[in-house]
Amino acid sequence: MNKKLILYGVVIVLVLLLLLISLGIISVNPGKEINSNSVNTGNYDNLPEKCRPTAGYTEESWKEHLGHHAETQDCLKYFN
């Protein structure tokens, strides 16, 4: 009987957690990834278009990407 109650409790907690995540009440975004929402909220509106991070890049990986291209190396000054 106790095992069934514990199992039901775990299932209820998991369902509630999934519901809260799907409604956007709880946000799961490990590792400070830049997603399309953060780019579109104006965080990078003051940067030239070629310097703005695209979706899927962390700030560190974006800086590394910029450094590999001669035409975007001047963008690195915006991320110091």
FIKOLZA-1660 file (N, C-alpha, C; in steps of 0.1 Angstrom, whole numbers, plus 5000, padded with zeros to 4 digits):
% residues 80
   i   px   py   pz ch aa at
   1 5008 4988 5000  A  M  N
   1 5000 5000 5000  A  M CA
   1 5009 5013 5000  A  M  C
   2 5019 5013 5008  A  N  N
   2 5028 5025 5009  A  N CA
   2 5035 5027 4996  A  N  C
   3 5039 5016 4989  A  K  N
   3 5046 5017 4977  A  K CA
   3 5037 5023 4966  A  K  C
   4 5024 5020 4966  A  K  N
   4 5015 5026 4956  A  K CA
   4 5014 5041 4959  A  K  C
   5 5013 5045 4971  A  L  N
   5 5011 5059 4975  A  L CA
   5 5024 5067 4970  A  L  C
   6 5035 5061 4973  A  I  N
   6 5048 5068 4969  A  I CA
   6 5048 5069 4953  A  I  C
   7 5044 5058 4946  A  L  N
   7 5044 5058 4932  A  L CA
   7 5034 5069 4927  A  L  C
   8 5022 5069 4932  A  Y  N
   8 5013 5079 4928  A  Y CA
   8 5018 5094 4931  A  Y  C
   9 5024 5095 4942  A  G  N
   9 5030 5109 4946  A  G CA
   9 5040 5113 4936  A  G  C
  10 5049 5104 4932  A  V  N
  10 5059 5107 4922  A  V CA
  10 5053 5110 4909  A  V  C
  11 5043 5103 4904  A  V  N
  11 5037 5105 4892  A  V CA
  11 5030 5119 4892  A  V  C
  12 5023 5122 4903  A  I  N
  12 5016 5135 4904  A  I CA
  12 5026 5147 4903  A  I  C
  13 5038 5145 4910  A  V  N
  13 5048 5156 4910  A  V CA
  13 5054 5157 4896  A  V  C
  14 5056 5147 4889  A  L  N
  14 5061 5147 4875  A  L CA
  14 5051 5154 4866  A  L  C
  15 5039 5150 4867  A  V  N
  15 5028 5156 4859  A  V CA
  15 5027 5171 4861  A  V  C
  16 5028 5175 4874  A  L  N
  16 5027 5190 4877  A  L CA
  16 5039 5197 4872  A  L  C
  17 5051 5191 4873  A  L  N
  17 5063 5197 4868  A  L CA
  17 5063 5199 4853  A  L  C
  18 5058 5189 4846  A  L  N
  18 5057 5190 4831  A  L CA
  18 5047 5201 4828  A  L  C
  19 5036 5202 4835  A  L  N
  19 5026 5212 4832  A  L CA
  19 5031 5226 4834  A  L  C
  20 5039 5228 4845  A  L  N
  20 5044 5241 4848  A  L CA
  20 5055 5245 4837  A  L  C
  21 5062 5235 4833  A  I  N
  21 5072 5238 4822  A  I CA
  21 5065 5241 4809  A  I  C
  22 5055 5234 4806  A  S  N
  22 5048 5236 4793  A  S CA
  22 5041 5249 4793  A  S  C
  23 5036 5254 4804  A  L  N
  23 5029 5267 4805  A  L CA
  23 5039 5279 4806  A  L  C
  24 5052 5276 4808  A  G  N
  24 5062 5286 4808  A  G CA
  24 5064 5292 4822  A  G  C
  25 5058 5286 4832  A  I  N
  25 5059 5291 4846  A  I CA
  25 5073 5288 4851  A  I  C
  26 5078 5277 4847  A  I  N
  26 5092 5272 4851  A  I CA
  26 5100 5272 4838  A  I  C
  27 5111 5278 4838  A  S  N
  27 5120 5279 4826  A  S CA
  27 5132 5270 4828  A  S  C
  28 5134 5261 4818  A  V  N
  28 5146 5252 4819  A  V CA
  28 5155 5256 4807  A  V  C
  29 5166 5263 4811  A  N  N
  29 5176 5268 4801  A  N CA
  29 5190 5266 4806  A  N  C
  30 5196 5254 4806  A  P  N
  30 5209 5253 4812  A  P CA
  30 5220 5259 4804  A  P  C
  31 5230 5265 4811  A  G  N
  31 5242 5270 4805  A  G CA
  31 5241 5283 4798  A  G  C
  32 5232 5292 4802  A  K  N
  32 5230 5305 4797  A  K CA
  32 5230 5306 4781  A  K  C
  33 5223 5296 4775  A  E  N
  33 5222 5296 4761  A  E CA
  33 5214 5308 4756  A  E  C
  34 5218 5314 4745  A  I  N
  34 5211 5325 4739  A  I CA
  34 5200 5319 4730  A  I  C
  35 5188 5321 4733  A  N  N
  35 5177 5316 4724  A  N CA
  35 5171 5327 4717  A  N  C
  36 5161 5323 4708  A  S  N
  36 5155 5333 4700  A  S CA
  36 5147 5344 4708  A  S  C
  37 5142 5340 4720  A  N  N
  37 5135 5350 4728  A  N CA
  37 5144 5360 4733  A  N  C
  38 5156 5357 4738  A  S  N
  38 5165 5367 4744  A  S CA
  38 5170 5376 4733  A  S  C
  39 5172 5371 4721  A  V  N
  39 5177 5380 4710  A  V CA
  39 5166 5390 4706  A  V  C
  40 5154 5385 4706  A  N  N
  40 5143 5394 4701  A  N CA
  40 5138 5403 4712  A  N  C
  41 5142 5402 4724  A  T  N
  41 5137 5411 4734  A  T CA
  41 5145 5424 4734  A  T  C
  42 5155 5426 4726  A  G  N
  42 5162 5439 4725  A  G CA
  42 5175 5439 4732  A  G  C
  43 5179 5427 4737  A  N  N
  43 5192 5427 4744  A  N CA
  43 5204 5431 4735  A  N  C
  44 5202 5429 4722  A  Y  N
  44 5213 5431 4713  A  Y CA
  44 5209 5441 4702  A  Y  C
  45 5199 5449 4704  A  D  N
  45 5195 5459 4695  A  D CA
  45 5205 5470 4692  A  D  C
  46 5213 5472 4702  A  N  N
  46 5223 5483 4700  A  N CA
  46 5236 5478 4692  A  N  C
  47 5236 5465 4689  A  L  N
  47 5247 5460 4681  A  L CA
  47 5244 5460 4666  A  L  C
  48 5255 5462 4658  A  P  N
  48 5253 5460 4644  A  P CA
  48 5247 5446 4640  A  P  C
  49 5240 5446 4630  A  E  N
  49 5233 5433 4626  A  E CA
  49 5243 5421 4625  A  E  C
  50 5255 5423 4619  A  K  N
  50 5264 5412 4618  A  K CA
  50 5270 5408 4631  A  K  C
  51 5269 5416 4641  A  C  N
  51 5275 5412 4654  A  C CA
  51 5265 5405 4664  A  C  C
  52 5252 5405 4660  A  R  N
  52 5242 5400 4669  A  R CA
  52 5242 5384 4670  A  R  C
  53 5242 5379 4681  A  P  N
  53 5242 5364 4683  A  P CA
  53 5230 5358 4676  A  P  C
  54 5232 5346 4670  A  T  N
  54 5220 5339 4665  A  T CA
  54 5216 5328 4674  A  T  C
  55 5204 5323 4672  A  A  N
  55 5199 5313 4681  A  A CA
  55 5208 5301 4682  A  A  C
  56 5209 5295 4693  A  G  N
  56 5217 5283 4695  A  G CA
  56 5231 5285 4700  A  G  C
  57 5236 5297 4700  A  Y  N
  57 5249 5300 4705  A  Y CA
  57 5249 5305 4719  A  Y  C
  58 5259 5301 4727  A  T  N
  58 5262 5307 4740  A  T CA
  58 5270 5320 4737  A  T  C
  59 5272 5329 4746  A  E  N
  59 5280 5340 4744  A  E CA
  59 5294 5337 4741  A  E  C
  60 5299 5327 4748  A  E  N
  60 5313 5323 4745  A  E CA
  60 5315 5316 4731  A  E  C
  61 5305 5308 4727  A  S  N
  61 5307 5302 4714  A  S CA
  61 5305 5312 4703  A  S  C
  62 5296 5322 4706  A  W  N
  62 5295 5333 4696  A  W CA
  62 5307 5341 4694  A  W  C
  63 5314 5344 4705  A  K  N
  63 5327 5352 4704  A  K CA
  63 5337 5343 4697  A  K  C
  64 5337 5330 4699  A  E  N
  64 5347 5322 4692  A  E CA
  64 5344 5322 4677  A  E  C
  65 5331 5321 4674  A  H  N
  65 5327 5321 4660  A  H CA
  65 5331 5334 4653  A  H  C
  66 5328 5346 4660  A  L  N
  66 5332 5359 4654  A  L CA
  66 5347 5360 4652  A  L  C
  67 5355 5354 4661  A  G  N
  67 5369 5355 4660  A  G CA
  67 5375 5348 4648  A  G  C
  68 5368 5338 4642  A  H  N
  68 5373 5330 4631  A  H CA
  68 5371 5337 4618  A  H  C
  69 5363 5348 4618  A  H  N
  69 5360 5355 4605  A  H CA
  69 5366 5369 4605  A  H  C
  70 5374 5373 4595  A  A  N
  70 5380 5386 4595  A  A CA
  70 5370 5397 4595  A  A  C
  71 5359 5395 4588  A  E  N
  71 5349 5406 4587  A  E CA
  71 5341 5409 4599  A  E  C
  72 5342 5399 4609  A  T  N
  72 5334 5401 4621  A  T CA
  72 5343 5403 4634  A  T  C
  73 5356 5403 4632  A  Q  N
  73 5365 5404 4644  A  Q CA
  73 5363 5417 4651  A  Q  C
  74 5359 5428 4644  A  D  N
  74 5356 5440 4651  A  D CA
  74 5344 5439 4660  A  D  C
  75 5336 5429 4659  A  C  N
  75 5324 5427 4668  A  C CA
  75 5328 5423 4682  A  C  C
  76 5340 5417 4683  A  L  N
  76 5344 5412 4696  A  L CA
  76 5345 5423 4707  A  L  C
  77 5346 5436 4703  A  K  N
  77 5347 5447 4713  A  K CA
  77 5334 5448 4720  A  K  C
  78 5323 5444 4714  A  Y  N
  78 5310 5445 4721  A  Y CA
  78 5307 5435 4731  A  Y  C
  79 5316 5425 4732  A  F  N
  79 5314 5413 4741  A  F CA
  79 5324 5413 4752  A  F  C
  80 5332 5423 4755  A  N  N
  80 5342 5423 4765  A  N CA
  80 5337 5427 4779  A  N  C
% end
